[in-house]
C-alpha cells in the first residue's frame, strides 16, 4: 500500500483490492484543484452517522499536488477511516474528461449502490440514509438529491417551481430528451427552487417524496448493476476530453430502462464555487439516445 506524508504524518492512500469488496454503498468523488471544497464534502460524509456501511473513493486530476496533500483533506480522510469507512485515494492522469473520471471511479466499486458525488457538495446529516431508503423502496435505476444554492433563498421563482411533479405511483421508465417538454423539469433544480418547493410541501420529520426529473446534478445514488447494464460511463471514448453532460447522458440511459427520481427533502448543498469544467461546448447527452429495453414512447 502506498503511503504519503502530509504535514509530517503518514497518510496511506488505500488498497484497491480491499476497497473493491462488496458493501451497501460506495461514494465516488471526482476532484480537480479543489482541496478546500473536497474537505467540506468529506466532512459532510463524516456526518452521515446513520447511513448504511459505505466506502469513499476520491479520484484526483489536479494540475499540481493532489487534494489529499492538504492537511484538512487528509484529516477528514482519517476521520472517515476512524469511523470504519474505507477510503481509497487515487490519481487518474492524464485527463481524458469527466466521463472517464466517473468510469474510472465506477470500475473500482463492487457496492450494491454507488453515490456519484461532486467535490463541491456538503451533505446534511441523514441525507445518505434517506437516499438509501428511497432507492430500496422505489426499486428504480437511480434517486438523487439536487443541490440547493442558499445564496438564492430570497430569489423566489414561481414559474420555474411550477414544473415540480411528484411521482404519485411507482417510478416507471421514461424516455426524456432535449426535444421534449419534460426537459423543462430541470428548472426546478436552479437556484433555491427546490428549497422553496420543499417548504411548501410541509413534509413531516422523516417523510420524503419522490418526484419526476429530467436529470439531477452532483448527488445521485445509482443501482450499480442497473447503471452498468446501461453502459455506465464507458461512452467517454466517444468524446474529446473537454466534454460535459456525462451525468445527464448516463441518467437518461438509466431512466429509459429502469426509471429515476429526485427525492425531497434534499440534504445536498452546493458550495457555489466556480466550476472546474469551463468548456462545455461538447455535450455527451445529445448523442446518447439509443432505444433500448424498457423505453416508453
C-alpha positions as CSV (number, residue, x, y, z in Angstrom):
1,X,0.0,0.0,0.0
2,X,1.4,3.4,-0.9
3,X,1.7,5.9,1.9
4,X,2.3,9.6,1.6
5,X,3.4,12.1,4.3
6,X,1.0,15.0,4.9
7,X,2.0,17.7,7.4
8,X,4.6,15.3,8.8
9,X,2.2,12.4,9.4
10,X,1.6,9.3,7.3
11,X,-1.4,9.0,5.1
12,X,-2.0,5.6,3.4
13,X,-3.7,6.0,0.0
14,X,-5.7,2.8,0.4
15,X,-5.7,-0.6,-1.2
16,X,-7.8,-1.0,-4.4
17,X,-8.2,-4.8,-3.8
18,X,-9.7,-4.5,-0.4
19,X,-11.7,-1.4,-1.4
20,X,-13.4,-3.4,-4.1
21,X,-15.1,-5.7,-1.6
22,X,-18.9,-5.7,-1.8
23,X,-20.7,-3.3,0.6
24,X,-24.1,-1.5,0.5
25,X,-22.8,1.8,-0.8
26,X,-19.7,3.4,-2.3
27,X,-19.3,7.2,-2.6
28,X,-17.4,8.1,-5.8
29,X,-15.9,11.6,-5.9
30,X,-14.0,13.1,-8.9
31,X,-11.9,16.1,-8.0
32,X,-9.6,18.7,-9.5
33,X,-7.9,21.7,-7.9
34,X,-10.4,21.9,-5.0
35,X,-8.8,20.9,-1.7
36,X,-11.0,23.3,0.4
37,X,-14.2,22.2,-1.3
38,X,-13.2,18.5,-1.0
39,X,-12.5,18.9,2.7
40,X,-16.1,20.2,3.1
41,X,-17.5,17.4,1.0
42,X,-15.7,14.7,3.1
43,X,-16.9,16.5,6.3
44,X,-20.5,16.1,5.1
45,X,-19.9,12.4,4.5
46,X,-18.4,12.0,8.0
47,X,-21.7,13.4,9.3
48,X,-23.7,10.5,7.8
49,X,-23.6,8.6,11.0
50,X,-27.0,6.8,10.4
51,X,-26.1,5.7,6.9
52,X,-25.5,2.1,5.8
53,X,-21.9,0.9,5.6
54,X,-20.2,2.9,2.9
55,X,-16.8,3.4,1.3
56,X,-15.4,6.5,-0.3
57,X,-13.1,6.8,-3.3
58,X,-11.6,10.0,-4.5
59,X,-10.1,10.3,-8.0
60,X,-7.9,13.3,-8.3
61,X,-6.9,15.1,-11.5
62,X,-5.4,18.3,-10.0
63,X,-2.8,20.2,-12.0
64,X,-0.3,20.0,-9.2
65,X,-0.5,18.2,-5.8
66,X,-3.5,16.0,-5.2
67,X,-6.0,17.4,-2.8
68,X,-5.2,14.9,-0.1
69,X,-1.9,16.6,0.5
70,X,-3.8,19.4,2.0
71,X,-3.9,18.8,5.8
72,X,-7.7,19.5,6.0
73,X,-8.5,16.8,3.4
74,X,-6.0,14.4,5.0
75,X,-7.6,14.9,8.4
76,X,-11.1,14.2,7.0
77,X,-9.8,11.0,5.3
78,X,-8.6,10.0,8.8
79,X,-11.9,10.8,10.4
80,X,-13.8,8.6,7.9
81,X,-11.4,5.8,8.4
82,X,-11.7,6.1,12.1
83,X,-15.5,5.7,11.7
84,X,-14.8,2.4,9.9
85,X,-15.4,3.8,6.4
86,X,-12.8,2.5,3.8
87,X,-11.3,5.4,1.8
88,X,-9.3,4.9,-1.5
89,X,-7.3,7.8,-2.9
90,X,-6.1,7.6,-6.5
91,X,-4.7,9.8,-9.2
92,X,-6.2,9.5,-12.7
93,X,-3.9,11.1,-15.2
94,X,-3.7,12.2,-18.0
95,X,-7.1,13.8,-18.0
96,X,-9.4,12.2,-20.6
97,X,-12.6,14.1,-19.5
98,X,-15.1,13.8,-16.7
99,X,-16.9,10.8,-18.1
100,X,-13.6,8.9,-18.0
101,X,-13.2,10.1,-14.4
102,X,-16.6,8.6,-13.5
103,X,-15.8,5.4,-15.4
104,X,-12.5,5.1,-13.5
105,X,-14.3,5.5,-10.2
106,X,-17.1,3.1,-11.1
107,X,-14.6,0.4,-12.1
108,X,-13.2,0.3,-8.5
109,X,-16.6,-0.4,-6.9
110,X,-18.5,-3.6,-6.2
111,X,-21.0,-2.0,-4.0
112,X,-24.8,-2.6,-4.3
113,X,-25.3,1.2,-4.8
114,X,-22.9,4.0,-5.9
115,X,-23.3,7.6,-5.0
116,X,-21.7,9.9,-7.6
117,X,-21.0,13.0,-5.5
118,X,-19.3,16.1,-6.8
119,X,-16.5,17.7,-4.9
120,X,-18.3,20.9,-4.1
121,X,-21.4,19.5,-2.2
122,X,-21.9,19.3,1.5
123,X,-24.4,16.7,2.7
124,X,-26.6,17.3,5.7
125,X,-26.8,14.5,8.3
126,X,-29.3,11.9,7.3
127,X,-29.1,12.5,3.6
128,X,-27.4,9.3,2.5
129,X,-29.7,7.2,4.8
130,X,-32.7,8.8,3.2
131,X,-31.5,8.2,-0.4
132,X,-30.7,4.6,0.5
133,X,-34.2,4.0,1.9
134,X,-35.7,5.7,-1.1
135,X,-34.0,3.6,-3.8
136,X,-34.7,0.4,-1.8
137,X,-38.4,1.2,-1.7
138,X,-38.7,2.6,-5.3
139,X,-36.5,-0.1,-6.9
140,X,-35.7,2.2,-9.8
141,X,-32.3,2.9,-11.5
142,X,-31.4,6.0,-9.5
143,X,-32.5,8.5,-7.0
144,X,-30.9,11.8,-6.3
145,X,-30.7,15.0,-4.2
146,X,-30.5,18.1,-6.3
147,X,-28.2,20.8,-4.7
148,X,-29.5,23.9,-3.1
149,X,-27.9,27.3,-3.8
150,X,-28.6,29.1,-0.5
151,X,-27.4,32.5,-1.8
152,X,-30.6,32.4,-3.8
153,X,-33.0,31.9,-0.8
154,X,-34.6,35.4,-1.4
155,X,-34.9,34.8,-5.1
156,X,-38.3,33.1,-5.5
157,X,-39.1,31.8,-9.0
158,X,-42.7,30.5,-9.1
159,X,-42.6,29.8,-12.9
160,X,-39.6,27.5,-12.5
161,X,-41.0,25.9,-9.4
162,X,-44.3,25.1,-11.2
163,X,-42.6,22.2,-13.2
164,X,-42.3,20.2,-9.9
165,X,-44.2,16.9,-10.4
166,X,-44.3,14.2,-7.7
167,X,-44.5,10.5,-8.5
168,X,-47.9,9.5,-7.4
169,X,-47.4,5.8,-8.1
170,X,-44.4,3.6,-8.8
171,X,-41.4,5.1,-10.6
172,X,-41.5,3.8,-14.2
173,X,-39.1,4.2,-17.2
174,X,-39.3,7.4,-19.1
175,X,-37.7,8.4,-22.4
176,X,-36.8,12.1,-21.8
177,X,-34.7,14.3,-24.0
178,X,-34.0,17.9,-25.0
179,X,-36.7,17.8,-27.7
180,X,-39.4,17.0,-25.1
181,X,-41.4,19.3,-22.8
182,X,-40.4,17.1,-19.8
183,X,-36.9,18.5,-20.3
184,X,-38.1,21.7,-18.6
185,X,-38.2,19.8,-15.3
186,X,-34.6,20.8,-14.9
187,X,-35.6,24.3,-13.9
188,X,-36.8,23.1,-10.5
189,X,-33.1,22.5,-9.7
190,X,-32.0,26.0,-10.4
191,X,-31.1,28.5,-7.6
192,X,-33.0,27.7,-4.4
193,X,-36.2,26.5,-6.2
194,X,-36.2,23.0,-4.6
195,X,-35.8,24.5,-1.2
196,X,-38.9,26.7,-1.7
197,X,-40.9,23.7,-3.1
198,X,-39.9,21.6,-0.1
199,X,-41.0,24.3,2.3
200,X,-44.5,24.4,0.6
201,X,-44.9,20.6,0.8
202,X,-44.8,20.7,4.6
203,X,-43.3,17.2,5.0
204,X,-43.3,15.7,8.5
205,X,-39.9,14.8,10.1
206,X,-38.6,11.6,8.4
207,X,-41.0,11.9,5.5
208,X,-39.8,12.1,1.9
209,X,-41.3,12.3,-1.5
210,X,-40.1,11.2,-5.0
211,X,-40.6,13.5,-8.0
212,X,-40.1,13.4,-11.7
213,X,-36.8,14.7,-13.2
214,X,-35.0,15.4,-16.5
215,X,-31.7,14.8,-14.7
216,X,-30.0,15.6,-11.4
217,X,-26.6,17.1,-11.0
218,X,-23.9,16.5,-8.3
219,X,-25.5,13.9,-6.0
220,X,-27.0,10.8,-7.5
221,X,-27.4,7.3,-6.0
222,X,-27.4,4.6,-8.6
223,X,-28.2,0.9,-8.5
224,X,-24.7,-0.1,-9.7
225,X,-25.8,-3.1,-11.7
226,X,-28.5,-1.1,-13.5
227,X,-26.1,1.6,-14.3
228,X,-23.6,-0.9,-15.7
229,X,-26.4,-2.6,-17.7
230,X,-26.9,0.8,-19.5
231,X,-23.2,1.2,-20.3
232,X,-22.1,3.2,-17.2
233,X,-19.8,6.0,-18.4
234,X,-18.0,3.9,-21.0
235,X,-19.0,6.3,-23.7
236,X,-16.1,8.6,-22.6
237,X,-14.0,7.3,-25.5
238,X,-16.5,8.7,-28.0
239,X,-15.8,12.3,-26.9
240,X,-12.9,14.7,-26.7
241,X,-11.5,15.4,-23.2
242,X,-13.3,18.8,-23.0
243,X,-16.8,17.3,-22.8
244,X,-19.5,17.8,-20.3
245,X,-23.0,16.5,-19.7
246,X,-21.8,13.0,-18.8
247,X,-24.1,12.7,-15.8
248,X,-27.1,13.7,-18.0
249,X,-26.2,11.1,-20.6
250,X,-25.9,8.3,-18.0
251,X,-29.1,9.2,-16.2
252,X,-31.1,9.4,-19.4
253,X,-30.0,6.0,-20.4
254,X,-30.9,4.6,-17.0
255,X,-34.2,6.3,-16.9
256,X,-35.2,4.8,-20.3
257,X,-34.7,1.2,-18.9
258,X,-35.3,1.5,-15.2
259,X,-36.7,4.9,-14.2
260,X,-35.2,7.5,-11.9
261,X,-36.4,10.0,-9.4
262,X,-35.5,13.1,-7.3
263,X,-36.0,13.0,-3.6
264,X,-37.2,15.8,-1.3
265,X,-36.2,16.9,1.1
266,X,-32.7,17.3,-0.4
267,X,-29.8,17.4,2.0
268,X,-27.3,18.4,-0.7
269,X,-25.9,22.0,-0.5
270,X,-23.8,23.5,-3.3
271,X,-20.7,25.3,-2.1
272,X,-21.2,27.7,-5.0
273,X,-17.6,27.8,-6.1
274,X,-16.6,28.3,-9.8
275,X,-16.8,25.1,-12.0
276,X,-13.6,23.4,-13.0
277,X,-15.2,22.3,-16.3
278,X,-15.2,25.6,-18.1
279,X,-15.5,24.4,-21.7
280,X,-19.0,22.9,-22.1
281,X,-19.2,23.2,-25.9
282,X,-19.2,19.4,-26.3
283,X,-22.2,17.8,-24.5
284,X,-22.4,14.0,-24.2
285,X,-26.2,13.7,-24.0
286,X,-27.4,14.7,-27.4
287,X,-25.5,11.7,-28.9
288,X,-26.8,9.3,-26.2
289,X,-30.4,8.5,-27.2
290,X,-30.4,4.8,-28.1
291,X,-33.7,2.9,-28.0
292,X,-33.3,0.0,-25.6
293,X,-35.3,-2.3,-23.4
294,X,-37.9,-0.6,-21.3
295,X,-38.3,2.5,-23.4
296,X,-41.8,4.1,-23.1
297,X,-42.8,6.0,-26.2
